[in-house]
Amino acid sequence: MNEKLEFHCPKCGKLLDGITLDYRLEWLCSKCAENQSDVLHCERGCKVKAVDLDAGLSSDSKQAHELLTEGHVYEVEKIHVGGWCSSIRLKEFPGKEFNTVHFIRYE
């Protein structure tokens, strides 16, 4: 079963490129989401800003401090929306995953 599920915004129909959802089949895109600063509603190509490198588990914070710069803007490659924890991959750091709590959406 190597089928990749594609998710589309239920409001506008946009393909949610780069988003994996664990527990939902519907998810709003970055344009339709009510909270425009919520990083969880970003797709591939959206910009995010690192704002709280101390958030999350100590291992999350340690990696964030090693690689990210607070206040810097990065480009989303992929978002994984989980049940209690979500992760983000950034174009600038191939193969690295960060906890989404470190970011806000940036326009």
C-alpha positions as CSV (number, residue, x, y, z in Angstrom):
1,M,0.0,0.0,0.0
2,N,2.2,2.8,-1.3
3,E,-0.6,5.1,-2.3
4,K,-0.1,8.7,-1.3
5,L,-3.2,10.5,-0.1
6,E,-3.8,13.9,-1.6
7,F,-5.6,16.4,0.6
8,H,-7.6,19.4,-0.8
9,C,-8.9,22.4,1.1
10,P,-12.7,21.8,1.6
11,K,-13.4,25.5,1.2
12,C,-11.6,26.4,-2.1
13,G,-10.4,23.0,-3.4
14,K,-6.7,23.9,-3.4
15,L,-4.3,20.9,-3.3
16,L,-2.5,20.9,0.1
17,D,0.9,20.2,-1.3
18,G,3.4,19.0,1.3
19,I,0.8,18.3,4.0
20,T,0.4,14.9,5.8
21,L,-2.6,14.5,8.2
22,D,-2.7,11.8,10.8
23,Y,-6.3,12.1,12.1
24,R,-8.2,14.3,9.7
25,L,-9.4,14.0,6.1
26,E,-10.2,17.7,5.8
27,W,-7.9,20.6,6.4
28,L,-8.0,24.3,5.4
29,C,-5.3,25.8,3.2
30,S,-3.2,28.8,4.2
31,K,-5.6,31.2,2.4
32,C,-8.8,29.8,3.9
33,A,-7.6,29.2,7.5
34,E,-9.2,31.5,10.1
35,N,-6.0,32.0,12.0
36,Q,-3.5,33.4,9.5
37,S,-0.5,33.0,11.8
38,D,-1.1,29.3,12.4
39,V,1.9,27.4,10.9
40,L,-0.2,24.2,10.8
41,H,-2.1,25.7,7.8
42,C,0.9,26.2,5.6
43,E,1.6,24.2,2.5
44,R,4.9,23.7,0.5
45,G,6.3,27.1,-0.4
46,C,4.7,29.1,2.5
47,K,7.0,31.2,4.6
48,V,7.3,30.7,8.4
49,K,9.2,32.8,11.0
50,A,11.1,31.2,13.9
51,V,9.8,32.9,17.0
52,D,10.2,30.6,20.1
53,L,13.3,28.4,20.0
54,D,12.8,27.4,23.7
55,A,9.4,25.8,23.0
56,G,8.6,22.1,22.9
57,L,10.6,19.2,24.3
58,S,14.2,19.8,25.4
59,S,15.5,17.9,22.3
60,D,13.3,20.1,20.1
61,S,14.7,23.2,21.7
62,K,18.3,22.0,21.4
63,Q,18.0,21.3,17.7
64,A,16.2,24.6,17.1
65,H,19.0,26.6,18.9
66,E,21.7,24.7,16.9
67,L,20.2,25.3,13.5
68,L,17.6,28.1,13.5
69,T,17.9,31.8,14.0
70,E,15.1,33.4,16.0
71,G,13.3,36.0,13.8
72,H,14.6,34.5,10.6
73,V,12.1,33.5,7.8
74,Y,12.2,30.0,6.3
75,E,10.4,28.2,3.5
76,V,8.1,25.2,4.2
77,E,8.9,22.0,2.4
78,K,6.5,19.7,4.3
79,I,4.2,19.7,7.3
80,H,3.1,16.7,9.2
81,V,0.0,17.4,11.4
82,G,-0.1,14.8,14.1
83,G,-2.4,14.2,17.1
84,W,-0.4,15.8,19.9
85,C,2.8,16.9,18.1
86,S,3.3,18.2,14.6
87,S,6.5,18.6,12.6
88,I,7.8,20.8,9.8
89,R,10.5,20.3,7.2
90,L,12.2,23.4,5.8
91,K,13.7,23.9,2.4
92,E,16.8,25.4,4.0
93,F,17.5,22.2,6.1
94,P,16.9,19.1,3.9
95,G,16.2,15.9,5.9
96,K,15.7,17.8,9.2
97,E,12.4,18.0,11.1
98,F,11.5,20.6,13.6
99,N,8.6,20.9,16.0
100,T,6.0,23.4,14.6
101,V,5.8,25.2,18.0
102,H,8.9,27.2,17.0
103,F,7.2,29.0,14.1
104,I,4.4,31.3,13.1
105,R,3.2,31.8,9.5
106,Y,4.9,34.7,7.8
107,E,3.6,36.7,4.8
